[in-house]
């Protein structure tokens, strides 16, 4: 009861603890607010039972996490990739330098003890979610109105979108745990005691915060954005000493880590390497299209704001149906941003904890929406910030209904929370029912994926350990292949056509161009076919989203039979030219961007990577639809090589019949070509 009275005194004194400023007088409060009758009663009640409410919330989180628990590895690929890097770290001591190294290191001991097993690895994520909820409570307890905290503690434990990550090996659950730690440290070490501190304590607090932020950044690179949030807060509060020491502490901790990594692993490279290039690319899956310009980034930013705020956030709340919500509504985006901004305006003079939450949330969302390619559209990019956004939305209405003339609407706050609770609970119970139907690792998979996964198992059981298989999803093949190493083919190694144009006048190698249409269905001699393959350099391709079109071939012949080869083509009335203007006309007149694919480059990549076999995928573009639309990247990759090098592969295994979306394994025959 004493704790409840203390909280009541804090609330009625104008949240003086949160601002660090003298409480407003009774007259000043009367001028700005009416006595929040309902909120006051709710504050007292919730404060008195807060520990019990939190315990119930924790138990609900555990219960629904178990009900929603998925015993299968997902087919997204990224989650399996963390397990691959954890395996390599434990068994080969390879530094996991991509996608955030800390999380695979944390998974390492579980892999060492239990091997590549889904349940133990996913149980760790459940622990992280529970830890996040505990830190969330520790950070915001007694620092925001008790009613707000109770609403959050009621909504989060029954949210299936959040609890999905309690049974996955994605890094979201671990990242949220670290995020909660950052908030708790920042609140207790800096906002609770904003005054002057002895130098020893000041340095201790800043180094602790820097270690937490470094851990976030080493888990997901976006975590380093917390530095900006901390800096903005200190600037707004004119805490210049804290600003300087925080930046110096983070720089010190970061470079000490990099130095230690260099000593242990040598030139392992920063885990940020390559990510900046991917961010700058106009098309993540086709770097040959060049880098994005300012206009492109602005379009990307706007599209992401619309998608994640008008679709993802509202589906998290249960307001929109996640299975059918596809249309963006800018008005909903503006409304969501307006609520967050309004919460910041209220919090600026009233509650520094909510103010920092606003700063942090907006900075992270802005950076994510700026760098995330529109083709990704993965709601998991924003799920770590969903609890914060939810807090800010309810905080806005709490402050609004505390104003003079608005107090009559206070009861709408818990009523709206109950509505959202019912919506979330309905979705969660439905998803829990689906989770109970899962019996083994293949449950719920379509035949294309079943065949792919079983073919990966076959490769592990029947090929030598030294054999390396190239495939589309190497991390998924690794999981089903019980730890066998696979080589990933994720792109076609496309090159800008400008490079070919610049090298065309080279007299040492004379290029010729043949229109693809001039070769279609035209009978030619075996000799001409051989000449074509010997001279083939590359293909001129245009691409519209996932559809490719072959426009022309580029050939080059040695001088000793160049004249004979060109003469043979012309004898068959095949138009062949060395005029660079013909190539330029393709580039100029094409409606889509033209780029080059070189078969020797594709084959060379496989040879340098010691690839001995290839697993071709037959995966549906749309999971629920069995039609001709396939994500058959590896097959297209091999076809580009096979045009020049027929017989480069020999089929040795097929999983599934021809009518069942089969997966095929080929052996590569380098010596025959």
N, C-alpha and C positions, 0 to 999 in steps of 0.2 A: 504493500500500500504506500510505503514511503516513496518508492520509485515512481508511483503514479502521481503523487503530489508534486514531486520535483519536476516531472515532465509538464504538469499543468502550469506550474509557475513559469517554466520556460516559454510555453506557448502564449500565456497571457502577458508576458513581458515583451512581446514584439520580437521573439526569436533573437534576443540579444546575444545568445551564445553563438549563433551561426554567423552573425555579422561582426562580432567583436566590438560593437559600439554600444553606448549607453542606450537603455530602453527608452522608447518614446513615452512621453507623459500620457496620462489618461485622456486629457483633452485632445492631444494630437491623434491618438488612436480613434477617438470618437469622431473626429473630423474626417477620417479616411475610411473607417470601418464601422459597421454595426456589430454588436456582440454576436459572434457566430454560435448561436444557441445549439443547433444540432451538432456542428463540428466540435463544440466544446464538450458536449456529453459523449460524443464518439471518442474524443481524445482521451478523456478520463477512463472510459471503459476499456478501450484498446490498450492503453498504457498498463492498466492493472493486470491484463491477461496476456501481455505481449510474449512472454517466454513460452507460455503454453501454446499460443497461436503459432509461434515459430516451430515448436516441436511438432505440432500437427502438420505444418507445411512441409517439414523435412520428411516426415513419414509418408505423406501423400506423394511427394516427389519420388521416394524410393518405390512405393507401390506402383505408381503409373509407369515408372521406368522399367520395372520388371514386367508389367503387363504389355508394354510396347517393345520389349527386348527382341531384337532381330538376331538370330543365331548365324545368319549368312553374312559373308562379305558382300558389300555392294558391288555393282558393276560400273561405278563411276570412274574407278581407276586411281584417283588421287588418294583415296583412303588406303588402298592396297599399296600404293607407292611408299607411304610412310612405313609400312611393315617391311617392305623390301629394304629400305635404307636402315631400318633398325636391325634387320638380319645381317646386312653387310657390316654394320658398325660392330655388332657383337662377335661375328665369326671372322671378319677380315680386318677389323679396326679401320674401316674406311670412313672418313669424315662425311657426314650427310650434308653436303654443301648446297642442296637445292631445296626450295620450298620450306625453308626454316629448319635448321639442324637440331634444335633443342627437343622437339617432340619425338623424333625417332630415337634420340638418346634416352629419353624417358621410357619409351616402349621397349628399349633394348633388354632390360632385366626380365621382363615378362616373356619376351621371345626366347631368352636364354633358358628360362625355367620350363615354359610350357610349349615352346616351339611355335610354329605358325598355326595357331588355333584361335578361332574367332572369339569364342566365349571369354577366355581370360583377358584377351586384349580389349574387348568391348566392355568388360566389367570395369576396367580401369577408367574408361570414359564416364561410366556411371558414378564412380567415386569423384571424378572431377566436377560433374554437374552438382553433386551434393556439396562439394567443397565450395563451389561458386555461390550456391544459395546461402551457405553459412557466412561467407565473406560479404555477400551482399547485405545480409542482415547486420553483420558487425559494422559495416561501413555506414549504413543509413539509419540504423536504430538510434533513436534519440536525436537524430539530426534532421529528419523530415517529420511532418505531422504523422502521428501514429496511424491515423486512418489510411493515409496513402500507403504506408508500409504494409498494413494488413491487406489492402486490395492487391498489392503486388504479390504478397505471400499466398494469396488465394488463387490468383490467375496463373502464375508461373508453373506451379506443380502439376497443372492439368493441361498444359499446352503441348500438344503432340508434336508441333513443329520444333519446339525447343528440346523436348525429351527425345526426339529422334536421334539427337547427337549423344544421348546417354548410352546408345548401343551401336555406335559406329567408331571406326578408327580414323575418322577425320580429326583435324586438330582443333575444331571449334570448341569442344568441351574444355580442353586444356587451356586454350587461349582465354576463355571466359573466366576460368579459375585465376589465371594471372591478372586479368583485367580487374577482377574483384580485389585482388591483392594490392594493385596499384591504387585503387580508390581508397581502400582502408588505410594504407600507408599515408597517402596524401592528406586525407581528412584528419587523421589523428596526429600527424607530425607537423602539419603546416596550417590547416584552416582552424583546427581546435586551439592552437597556440601561435597566433600570428606575430607576436611581439619579438623583441630582441632575445637571442639565445647565446649562451657561451659558445665560443668557436668550436669546441670539441663536440658538443651536442649538435650544432648546426651541420658540421661536416658529416657526422654519423647519419643524421636524417637524410641528407642529400645523397650520400653514397647508397643508402638503403633504397631510396626511390630510384636511383640510377640503375641499380641491379635489377629491380622489378621491371623497369622499362626495357632494359637490355634483354631480359628473359622474354618479354612480349615480342620484341623485334626479332629474336632468334626463333620464335615459334611461327610468327607470320610477319613478313616485312612491314606490313601496314602498322604493326605495333609501335614502330619508331615514331609514328605520328603523335604519340602521347607527349613527346617532347614539345611539340608545338602547342598542345593544349595547356601544358604546365606553364610554358613561357607566356602565352596569352593571358592566363589568369594572373600571373605575377605582374605583368604590365598593367592590366586593368586595375590592380590593387596597389600599384606603384611600389611594389616590393622589389626594388632594384638589386639589393644584395642577394636575395633569394634567387632572382633571375640569373645573376652572374654565377653564383655557386652551383646552381642546378646544371647549367650548361657545361661548366668545367668538370663537374663530377661525372656527367654522362660521357663526356669526351675521354676522361681518364679511364673509366670502367670499360668503355668500348675498345680503346686501343690496348689496354692490358689484356683483354680477351683475345683480340686479334694477334697480339704478340705471343701469347701462350699457344694459340692454335698454330701459329707459324712454327714454333719450336717443336711441337708434337707431331704435326702432320705435314710440315713443310709447306710447299706451295699448293695448299688446298683451295685457295681462292676464296673471296668473300661470297657468302651465300646470296648476295644481291646480284652477282654477276649474271648477265644474260637477261635478268628480269626487266631492266631498264629498256633493253632493245625490244623485248616483247611488248612493253607498254607503248613505246613510240611507234610501233608498226601500225600501218593503216589497216592491215588485215593480219590477225594473229596467225592464221593458218597459211598465209601466203606472204611472207616477208618481201618477196620480189616486187610487190606493189608499192614499196617505199614507206616512208614515215608519214605520220599524220601531221597536218598543219593546224594552225590555231582554230580555224573554222571547224575542222573535223573534231577537235577536242571539245569544242563548245557543243556541237551536236551530240557527241558521245555523252557529255555531262548531262544535257537536258533529257536525252532518251533514258539514261539510267535513273535520273531523279523520278521521271514519270513511271517507269516500270517498278522500281523498288518501293516507292512510297504509295503509289495508287493501286498496286497489285500485291506485292510481297507483304508489306506491312499489314494491309487489311485482310489478307488471307491468314496471316499469323493470328490476328484478332478473331477470326471466324466470321467476319462481316462479308467477305467475298469467298466464293467456292474455289478452293485451290485447283480443282480438277477442270474447271471451265473458265476461270478468270484469265482472259488474255488481252482484253482491250484496256488501254490506259485512259485515265481521265485526269487531265491536267488540273482540273478544279480540285480533285482530291489531293493531288500533290501539293498544290498551294495551301490547301486547308491544313494538311499535316505539318508543312513547314511553318505556317502561321502559328499553329499551336506551340511548336517548339520555340519559335522566336518569342511568342507571348510569355511563355514560361521563363525565358531568360530575362525579359523586361521586369517581370514581377520579382524574380530572384535577385536582381542586381543589387538592390538595397535591403532585401529581406532575408535571403538564405544563400550563403556562399556555396554550400554543398550542392544545391540545385544549379546554381550558376556554373560551377565547374562542370557539372554533368552536361549542361547545355553546350558549353564550349567544346568539351571532349566529343560529344556525339556529333555535333555539326562538322567539326574538323574531320573526323574519321569518315563520315558519310560523304563529305565533299571530295576527299581524296580518293575514296573507293570509286565513286561515280565518275571521277575524272580519268582514272587509269583502267577501269574495267572495260574490256571490249563489249560492245552491245551484243555480240553473238554468244557471250558466255551466259548471261542472264541466269545466274545461279543464286537462289535465295539464301544459300548458306553464307554468302559474302556479307550479309547484313544481320544474320541471326544473332551474333554476339552483342549487337547494339539494340536488339528488340526490347530487353528489359529496361534499358535506359530510356528509350523512346516512350515506352509505356508509362514509366514514372513521370516523364516530362509532360505528357499529355494530361494525365490526371492531376499533376501539380498545377498546371495552368487553370484547370477548372476549379481546383480547391482554392486558389488565390482569387479567382474571379468571383466565386460564390461567397467569398469572405468580404467583398466590397459592399459599401452602403448601397442598398437597393437590390442586391442580388442574393441576400441570405435566404430568401424564401425558396431558392432553387437548390439549397444544399443537399436535400434528400436525393436529388437526381444523381449525385455522385455514386453512392452505394448502389442505387437502382441500376445505373448503367453498368457498374461492375458486375452485378448479378446477371445481367443480360449477357455480357461477354463471357462470364463464367459458364453459363448454360450453353452458349455457342461452342466454346472450346471443349467443354465436356462431351458434347454430342460428337464432335469430330474425333476426339481422343478415344472414346469408347468404340467408335466404328473402326479406327485404326488398330485398336487393341484386339478386336475380333479377327482382323486380317492377320495380325502377328501370331495368333494362336493356331492358324491354319498351316503355318510353316513347319515342315517335318524334317527336312534335310537341306543341304546346301544348294540343291537344284530346285527347291520348291518355288513355284511362281515364275520360273524363268521360261521364256519362249524357246522354241526348238533351236533357233539360230544361236542363242547364247549357250544352251545346253551342249550343243555340238562343239562350239568353240572351247568351252571349259573342259569337256571330255577329251578333246584332241590335245589340249595342253597337258592333261593327266597322262595321255598315251605317250607324248613326247618325253615326259619325265621318266616313265617306266621302261621305255624301249630304246631310247637313244643313249649314246655314251655321255658321260658327264662332261666331256670336253666339247661335245657338239653344241653349237649355239643356234637357236631358232629365232628367226626374225618374225615379228608379228605386230599387230596393231595396238594391242593393250598388254604390254609386257608385264605390268604389275599384277593384272588379273591372272595372266598365264603363270606367273610366279607363284601366286597363292594356290591355284589348283594344281600346279606342277610340283607342289611340295618343296619349294625352295630352289628349283632349277632356274638358272639364269636365262632370261630371254632378252632379245634385242628389239627395241621399239622402232617402228617406222611410223612416224606421226605426220610427216610432210613429204611432198614430192620433190624437194630440192629444186625449186623453180628459180630461174635467174632472169634478171631484167633483159629485155631485148636490146636495150641501148648498148650493152656490152658487146653484143654481136655486131651491131651497126658500126661501132667504133673500130672493131677489128676487121671488118669486111675488106677494106682496101689493102690488107696485108698481102704482099706479093709472095711471101713464103708459103702461104696456104690459101689457095683460091677457092672461095665458097660459091656454091650454086644453090638455087632455090627452086623447089618443085611444089606446085599446088597439090594439096592432098586430094582434091576432087579429080585431078587429072589421072590419078592412079587407081581410083575406085573401079572395081569390076573390069579391069583391063587385063587381058591375058598377055603375059610376057614370058620370055624364055627363062630357063633356070640360070643361064649365064647372066642375064640382066638382073635377076633377083640377087645373085651373088655380088654383082657390082654395086647394086643399091646398098646392100648391107655393109659392104666394105667401106663405102664412102659416107654412110650415114653419120652425121654429127649430132643432130638434135631435131626437136619438134617445136614448131611454133603453135602455141596453145592460147586460146582465150577461155576465160572462166567466168561464169555467172553463178555466184554462190557455190553450190556443190556440183554444178554441171560443167563438164569440160568439153571443148570442141577442138579437134585437131584441124589446123588451117593449112600448114605447109611443112615441108621437110627441108632441112638444110644439109647439104652434102659437101664433101671435099675429097678430091682424088689426088693421089701422088702423080707427079708430073709424067712418069713413065707410061701410065695408061689413062691419063686424064682425057686425052682427045678421043680415044676409043670409047670410053665410058659415056661421054657426052653424045657421041655419034650414035651409040646404041639406043639411048633414050629418044633421040630425035627420030630414029628409024621407026620407033613404035608410036610416033606422033605424041610423045609426052613432052609437054612444054617445060623446058629447063633453061634457067637464065642465071647469069652472074651479075646482072645489073642491080646495083644497090637500091636504085629507085623503086624496083619492084618490092623489095623488102620494106622500104619506107612507106610505100602505099598501103601495105597491109596494116602497118602500125597507125597510119593516119586515118584510114577509112574504117577501121574496126570499131564497132560500138563498145566493145569491152577491152580491157587492158590486155595487151599481148605480152606473153613471157615465154621463155625457152625452157625446155626440159632436155637434158643431155643424158642419153642412156649410159655412156661410159662413167659419168659422175655417179649415177645411181648404183651401177654395179661396183664401182670402186669403193663406195661407202660400205657395201656389204663385205667386200673382200678385206678391206682394212680392219673391219670389226670382227673378222674371223667367223662370219656367219656361214654355217654349213647347210642349214635347212630353213624353209620358209613355211609359216602357217598362214594360209590365206583366210580371211574372214568373209563371212556372208551375212553380216549383221544388218538387221532392218534399220532404215532411217527413222521410221516411226514404229515404236515397239508394238503397238496394238494392231498394226496393219501389215499383212503379208502381201507384198506386191513387188514390183520391179525396183523400187527405190531401196538401194543398198549402200551401206557405208563400206564399200569394198576397196579401201585405199591400197591395201597390200597387193591385191590382184591387179589394180591399175599400175602400180609401181612395177610389178613383174612384167606386165604386158609391154611397158615401155622398153624394158631391157630385152625382152624376147623378140621384138621386131628386128632388132639388130643381131641378137645372138639366139637363134632358134636352137632348142635343145639344151638351154641353160639349166632347165629344171626337169626333174623326173618325179612323178607322183609315187609316193610310197605308202600313203595311208589316207583314208577318207572316213570321217565320223559322220554318220547320217546318210540316208539315201539322197539321190539327186533331187527328189521332190520334198525333202525335209530340211532344206536350207543347210547343206553340209559344210563342214570345215575340212580343209584338205592340207596335208603336209607334203612338201616337196623337198627333194634333195638337190642341192645346187651342184652343177657340173662345171667347175671353173676350167678344168684341163681341156675340155672339148671346145673351148672358145678362145 
